[in-house]
Amino acid sequence: MPVKFLFLSLMMIVVLAGCGGGGGGGTSVEAGGAQPVAAASTGVADNGTPAAGSPAVAENGTPSAAPEVPPVQNVAKEVGLAWNASLNAEGQPDAAVVGYKIHYGNQPGQYSATVTVDKVTTATVPGLTPGNYYFVLTAFDANGNESGYSQEISAVI
């Protein structure tokens, strides 16, 4: 029996995970992360001498060189999605649905990748690199019949 009705609402959760290397340009973390903050230091120890590891301080008390700030690393690497189960014509969970497909890509309406999941209502899309992502969901039955797309949602990683 083909899947005829798909009433879904997607909720997106961006999962932040630290990465061990690389780093990347930019200081903007747009996927729900906090903005980086550099701690200020005078570079002067309590006794008035330059602190160890600090830039040299001129006689007027200003640093002669700007302190180094480590680069901000790209931390958002996966997106978690949640949705309501597909419903049949009577408004009940559709027993014919055996799974869902998450279609996503970097342009609205253009989905170049798919993640297939069992009959669940949450999933994680891993391995995302920084950029814009657009997601839709479809339901499918045991014969491989697939519903139309859900409403599109987007995320910035």
N, C-alpha and C positions, 0 to 999 in steps of 0.2 A: 504494500500500500504506500503510495508516495506521500511524502511529508508535505502537507498542503499549507499548514499554518505555522508560523514562527513568530511568536510574540516574545521578544527579548528586550531586555534593557541591560546594557553593559555598564559595569562599574570598573573603573581602572584604578589600580593601586601600583604605584611605581615603587619598586623595591630597590633600596640603596644598598650596595655592597662595596666595600673598599676593595681596591685593586692593588696588587703588589708592585706594580712598576709602571713603566711607560709614562704615565702622566699625560698631559695634553695641554694644549693651549687654552686660553680663555679663563676667565674667572667666574663665569656665570654657571650656576647650577640651577636649571630651570625645571627639573623634574621633581620638585618638592624638596630639594635639598636646601641646606642653609648656605648663605653666602659666606665665603671665607673671610676671616678677620685676622689681620696681622697685628701681633702685640707690639706695642711701642716700647722702646727702651731708650734710656738716656745714654747708655753705654758707659756710665760712670758708677763705680762701686761706691759704697757708703762712705768710704774714706776720701773720696774726691779724685781717685785715680781711675784711669780707664779700666773697665771691667774686662776680665779675661774673655777672649772670643768676641769682643765688641769692636766696632769700627773705631778708628782713632777719633779723638775728640779735640777740637780746636780750643784755644784759650777762652773764647767767648762762650764755650759750653755746647756748641752745635757740632753734630757729627760731621767729619770731613768726607764721609762716604755713606751712601744709603745702605741700610742693612739689607741682607739678602732674604727674600721671602721665597720659600719653596713653591714650585708650580702647583696649581690646583690639579688634582687628578680627576679624570672622568669616573664618577662613582656609580651612576645608574647603569646597570647592565641588563636588567630584566624588568618586564612589566607584568604585574598580576592582574588578571581580569576575573570578574564575577558577573553572572547573568541569571535571569529567571529561566526556569525550564520551559521548553517549548510546550505550547498548549494545543489541544485538539479543538474541534469546532464547538464542543460543549464547555470549553474553558477549563478542562481537566488536563493534567500532565499527559502528553501524548505518548502512549505505550509503544507506538511504532518507532519512536526515536531511539537509536542505539548509540549515538554519539554526536559530537559537534566538531566543526572545523573552524579554526580561527584563521582568517585570511588577513594578511597585513602587508604594507608596503610604505614607501617614502613619499608617495603622491596620493592626494585624495582620489578615491575611485579606482586606483591602480594597485592591485595586490599581487606582489611577486613571490610571496612565501605563504605557506600554510602549516599550521600545527593541528594535528588531529588528536582529539581526546575522547575518552569513553563518555558514558552518560553521566557527566558530572556538571556542576555549575560554577566551578572555579578552575583556573589554569594559569600557568606562568609561561610567558614567552621569553626564553633566555637568549643570551648572546647578542644583545642589541648594542650597536655602536652609537655614538652621539648623532643626533639628527631628529627629524620629524618622522613620526610613525602614525599610520592610519589603520584602524582595525574594524573588521566586520565579522559577524559570526553566522554560520549556517548550521542547520540540523540535518542529519541524514538517517535513513532507515537501513535495515539489513540488506536490501537490494541495491544500496548505493544511491538511491534517489536523494537529491539534496534540495533543501528549501532555498528560497531567495535570501538575499543578504539582510541582516539586521541593520539597524541604524549605525552609521559610522561614528566612531569616536577617535580622538587623536591624542597623542602624547608627544612631548618634546623631551628628548634624552640628552 
